Amino acid sequence: MSTPGEGSFPPPKVLRPRLLPRARLEIDRLSQRPILLYPEGVMMLNETAAAILQLCNGEYTLADILRELANRYEASPEQLQDDVYEYLCSLRDQNLVAWLE
């Protein structure tokens, strides 16, 4: 399955990433750190990864997510764009995130 706009960069900012139902964000009981649970395992998340995934509800566009993160981390959306897009694409490749148009 390809990403809409795949092969084009910058990424289409109208895409709306959504965490798939098979994956859910939680807080680890022992470490009190954010984790992503899915049937095949668990992924420990840093603060930034958790912030990205909290916004992946299918409502926010990639542009919205970049603006929100830019406000939180005092950076420009352009500075964050490549890393956020690559992270979401890697989760899409693992069947944890879907792109909605």
Secondary structure by P-SEA (a helix, b strand, c coil): ccccccccccccccbbbbbcccbbbbbcccccbbbbbcccbbbbbcaaaaaaaaaccccccaaaaaaaaaaaaccccccaaaaaaaaaaaaaaaccccccc
